[in-house]
Amino acid sequence: MDMADEKDQQPEKTSDDKGGGTATAAPPKKSPQKSPPKQLPPWKVLLHNDDKNDVVYVVRSIIELTPLQLEEAKERMIEAHKTGVALLLVTHKERAELYKDQFESKSLTVTIEPAE
């Protein structure tokens, strides 16, 4: 094999190669400073008393649709029954709207409002 043939078979080095060429490595790029995500404004989810739903049904619905446990669900149902309204939970607006829709699908009256 001729020396010229050997040279033809070796890849040419470019400035991008990391070999022993004279190219200098680019400085590492700094990632932009990320600020922590802002917390979404809080919204209240309020359960209203009605005369058409059984208390057991209301408690079961609260347990099914929210992270509240049996005792907490009973307390909220009793409060709504006695005072007309009870605070179920506080969350961001989109989730509050979802809770409202889910409770309405079970014929329960829930409203949402800003917590601030």
ABEGO torsion letter per residue (X at the ends): XBAAAAAAABBBBBAABABABABBBBBBBBBBBBBBBBBBBBBBBBBBBBAABBAAAAAAAAAAABABBAAAAAAAAAAAAAAGBBBABBBBAAAAAAAAAAAAAAGBBBBBBBAX
